[in-house]
C-alpha cells in the first residue's frame, strides 16, 4: 500500500489528521510493512510544516 504525498492534501491540518490516523491504524494492527511509507510521509509532512510555518502566528 502506498500512501499519498503530504502535499496532496488541501490543508496542512488535513495532512496531519491523515498521518495521525494512519499511525494509529498501523500500531493497532502491528503492520510493520507500512514503516517505510509512514517514515516517507512523516518527512514530507515535516518539510511542509517548515514551509508553511509562520512564527508570527504564535
BATIMI-993852 format. One record per residue (C-alpha): x, y, z; residue number from 1; residue in one letter. Coordinates in steps of 0.05 Angstrom, whole numbers. Example, Ala and Ser with C-alpha at 12.3 -4.5 7.8 and 13.67 -1.06 7.14 Angstrom:
BATIMI-993852
KERO        u        v        w     k   r
KERO      246      -90      156     1   A
KERO      273      -21      143     2   S
***
This chain:
BATIMI-993852
KERO        u        v        w     k   r
KERO        0        0        0     1   X
KERO       27       68      -19     2   X
KERO        8      130       20     3   X
KERO       -7      196      -15     4   X
KERO       42      253      -10     5   X
KERO       36      302       47     6   X
KERO       30      355       -7     7   X
KERO      -32      321      -37     8   X
KERO      -76      348       19     9   X
KERO     -111      415       12    10   X
KERO      -90      439       81    11   X
KERO      -35      422      129    12   X
KERO      -87      404      182    13   X
KERO     -116      350      135    14   X
KERO      -47      321      125    15   X
KERO      -34      319      200    16   X
KERO     -101      285      214    17   X
KERO      -87      233      159    18   X
KERO      -18      218      187    19   X
KERO      -44      212      258    20   X
KERO      -99      164      237    21   X
KERO      -51      122      195    22   X
KERO       -2      116      253    23   X
KERO      -58       94      300    24   X
KERO      -83       43      250    25   X
KERO      -14       15      236    26   X
KERO        2       10      310    27   X
KERO      -65      -24      324    28   X
KERO      -54      -76      270    29   X
KERO       22      -80      281    30   X
KERO       32      -75      206    31   X
KERO      107      -68      202    32   X
KERO      105      -68      126    33   X
KERO       79        4      129    34   X
KERO      140       30      166    35   X
KERO      178       58      106    36   X
KERO      116       91       77    37   X
KERO      100      124      144    38   X
KERO      171      150      151    39   X
KERO      168      178       80    40   X
KERO      102      213       95    41   X
KERO      128      239      161    42   X
KERO      189      270      127    43   X
KERO      145      303       75    44   X
KERO       98      327      129    45   X
KERO      156      360      167    46   X
KERO      180      393      103    47   X
KERO      110      420       91    48   X
KERO      105      445      163    49   X
KERO      172      481      156    50   X
KERO      148      514       91    51   X
KERO       81      536      119    52   X
KERO      101      553      190    53   X
KERO       94      626      207    54   X
KERO      130      645      272    55   X
KERO       89      709      275    56   X
KERO       25      668      284    57   X
KERO       45      648      355    58   X
***
